[in-house]
Amino acid sequence: MEMPPGLIYSVMVPVDFTQQSVWALTVAARLVRKNDGIIHLLHIVDSRIDYGKENIEKVRVNLFEFARNYQHELGVSIIPNVETGSIFQTIGEMANRLGVKIIVMGTHGIKGIQKVIGSYAIRVILGSNVPVILINDMPHSEGFNKVIIPFDTNASIDKVIEKVIESGRLFQSYIYLFSHIGAMSSLRKKRTLGNINKAVKQIRSAGLECKSIIMQNDFQDLSDAIIRYSHNINADIIAIPLQTRTYGKEFIISQTVLQLLDEIPLPLWVFNTEKNFNK
């Protein structure tokens, strides 16, 4: 992933000092080591609560100590940042201000919220101009060696594949395109298979291995199939576009994204295609 001269590859890790934060920091360290980059830690003090200057200073000291300890342990450059604001807005604002390429954050799951989302992880993704990797368990691999992309027929999948190829070159990733065409009309199946073949050629021409997995039946749930397949091949990460539609002031999120967020321990590399690629 080549950067223009003078521009440092950087990753942001929001930190709340939980174990999930440490796992996210570990994944971010793997990315920046490959890119000779830096990590920006971000802890947000909720502006709705008056913590007092003394307590905010204690948080700052704790974050700087946290950064110093893990900088030594992980062997990467870490810059701590403490900001006062809204956790749902400040992460995206800081990502823009600092020019980071990706956000890596721990998540605690989304059980019980179903389709209408007010969750921390989803709201951060919706407000971010860069992709977000969500971590809810310690990754088993040192890299993104096996990447699953649930293949979608919308145009934004091309950009998702481009971004996966960029990082995939660093880890020599094997990319699996996972699609479900059972319920499609004959014309749509033909068009989808053509797009899949085009994507396979694009990935292989970039020097990466690729395999297409096509579900033909109508009864199998796509999310369940992806979860089982990821377990069978010992996948490292799932790269998935976030599909949304508005309903009043809320967002309706695709069921596939919801189920994967809630049920799979693998890191999820989520692209808000309405924002991540508008630049």
N, C-alpha and C positions, 0 to 999 in steps of 0.2 A: 504494500500500500504506500506508494511514493507520495511524499509531501512536497509542496513548493519550497524552494530555498528559504531558510530563515523561519519556517513555520514548524513548531514542535507538535508532534502527535500527542494528544492528551485525552484522558478519560476521566469522567467525573464519577465519584462514588458517594452518594448520600449516606450519612452515617448516623445511626441512633445508638451505637455501642452494643447492639445485640450480636448474637452469633451470626445471624444472617448478614450483618454488615461485614464481618470478618471474611465470610465466604465470598461476598461480592468483591471485596478488596483483593482477595487471592486471585479471582478470575481477572480482574482489571490488571493486576501485576503481570499476568501471562501475556496480555495484549500489549502492554507498553514495553515489556522486555523485547518482544518481537519487533517493535517499531522504534526502539530507542527513544521512548517518550516519557511522559510524566503523568502522575495521578493527582487530580484535585479532589481532596476530601471536602465534603460539605456537610456541616451540621446547621440545621435551621432552628432558631429560637422562635417559638410561636409568638407573633406580634399581638395576638389577642390576650395574652397573659403578661402581667407585669412581674417579671422575675427579679427585677432589681439589678443594678450594675454589678454588685458583688457576685451574685449567682451566675450572671452571664460571663463574668471574668473567670469563674471556676470552670464553666463549660469550655471556655477558650483554652485554659491551661490543660484540661483533660484531653481535648482534641489534639493539641500540639504534642502532648506526651504519647497519645495513641499513634499519631503520625510518625513520630520519631522511632518508636518501638518497631512498628511494622516496616518502616523504611529500611531499618537494619535487617530485620528478619527476611523480608522479601527481596531485598536487593534492588529497589527501585526508588526513584525520586518522588516524594509525596509532599504536596503543598496543602496545608490545612486552611479551611475557610469557614468562618462562623458568620452567618447572616441572620438578621431578624426579618421575619416575613411570614408568608403563607407557604406551607410545605407543598401545596398543589400548584403554586405559581412560581415560587422562588427557584425551584430546581431548574425549570425550563429557562427562566431569565438568566440564571447564572451560567447555564450551559451555553447560551448565546453570547454572553459577555466574555466568557473565557475561551470561546471557540473550540469547545471539546468536540471530538468526533463521535463519541458514544457515551451513554450513561449506563453504568452497571450498578444495580441496586438489589438489596435483599428484599424479599417479600414474604409475608406471613400467610399467604393463601387468601381466598376470597369466598370461603364457604358461606352459604346462606344468602348471597346477594342476587343470585339468578341473573336475569337478563338486563335489568336496569341498574346501571353501575354508579356507585359513589365511592368506589374503593380507592385506596391510596395508589396502588400500582397503575390502574387504568387511568386515573385522572392525571398522573404524572406523564404517562405516554401521550394522552390527548393534548397535553400542553407542551410537548417537546418537539423541537425541530430536528432532533437527531434520534437515531434508533436507540432503543433501551433493551438491555439484557437483564432479565429478571432471574434472581437466584433464590431458591427456597430450600436448597440442600447443598452439602459440600460436593462439588463436581468430582467425578471419579477419575477424570482424565486430566493430563497436563495441557491439553489443547483442544481445538475443535477439529478432531480427526474425522469424525463421522457426523455429517450435518444432514438433517431431514428438512426438506422444504415441502409443506403441503401446497401442492400446485393449484393455483386459482386462475381462472380464465380472464380475470380483469387485467387491464393493461399494466398496472403497477407491479405485477409480478416480475416483469423484465428488470425493473430497477432493483427489486429485492435480490434477484439472482446476481446482478452486477456487484452489489455490495457484498454478498456472500463469496463471490469469486475473489474479490479484493483481499478479504481476510483469509479465505481458503488457501490462497497461494502461500501465505505465511506458514500454515500448518500442514500443507499438502493434503487438504481435506478430501474425503470421499463424499460426494454429495448424492443424496437420495431424493428424487422427485416423487412425491406421493400424491396420487390423484384418484378421484372417485367419479366414474363416468356412467355408472349403472342406470341412473334415472334420467339421463340426458336424451334428447331427441337424436335421431341419426345424423342430422346436419351438425348439431352442436358437438356430438362425439367426434365427428370427422375434423371439425375445426380445432377442438381441444387436443386431439392426438397430434395434429399438425403443429400446434404450439408447443406441445411437450417435446416432440422431436427437434424442433428448433432450439429449445432450451438445452436439451442434451448436447447438441452440436456446439452451442455457445460455451458450455462448461468444458467440454472436452478440448475445444480449440484453445482454451485458456490453460491447458496442461493439467487439468484435474480429472480424476475418475468420476464417473457418474452412472447412476442406475435409475431407471424409471419403474415405479411400482404402481400398477393400475388396478383399481378395484372395479370389477365388472358387475357385482351383484347389487341389488337394490335394498337389501335388508340390513346390511352391516353398517354400523355407525362409524363415521369417518374418524372421530376423535378416539374412540375405543381401538380402532384398527391401528392408528398412528401410535398410540400408547403401547400396544402389544408389539408392534413391529420395532419400535425404538428399543424395547427391552430385549428383543430377540437378537438384534444386531449390536447391542451395547452402544447405542448412539450417545453422542456427547452434547448435542444442542439441537433445538428445533428453531428454525428461522421462519417466522410467520407474519404475513401482513395483517394488520388490525383493520377489520372492516366494520364500519359504523354507519348508522343513520340516525338523524336527530328525531327526537320525539319531545316536543316542547323544549325544555331546557336541559333534558337528560339525553343520554346517548344509548342507543341499542347496539350491543356488541355481538358479533357473530358467535354462535354457540360453540363452534370449534375452539375459538380462542378461550372462551370461558372455561370450558371443560379441561383444556390442557393446563391452564393456569391453576386450576383447582386440584387436579389429580396426578400430575406427572412431576417427579422430582428433578427432572432434567432442567438445565437453564433454558429459558425461552428468549429468543432474540426477536423482539417485536418491533415492527416497522409501522408507524402511523403514516400510511402512504399519502394521506391528504396533506401532511405537513413536511415529512422527511425529505421529499424530493421536489419541493416547489422552488428551491433556490436555483 
